[in-house]
Amino acid sequence: MTEHPRDSETIMISERALTFAVIPVQARVRITDHHDAAIGSVIRLDSDHPALCISAPIEADWAGVHCTLLIAEAARIWNATVRNCDN
């Protein structure tokens, strides 16, 4: 069974519109571009050590440069979603 995203938010990073889609049951945020092409996911958002997993090798260099920002935005969005689920 596939868990569908609960919430999503589009953010501009380095002149690219990226959609961050929250998968709460997996503590994961999927990142896609404006064409809905996968960039990757930030995983382990329920821990102190989230990680960026790149699913599109062509994006590896770009994502590596922006890794810290991608993880920070994913964590912010995931935490807000989880906090809203608790209310």
Secondary structure, DSSP 4 states (H G I P E B T S, - for coil): -PPPPS-EEEEEETTEEEEEEEEGGGTEEEEEETT--EEEEEE-TTSS--EEEES-GGGHHHHHHTHHHHHHHHHHHHHHHHHHHH-
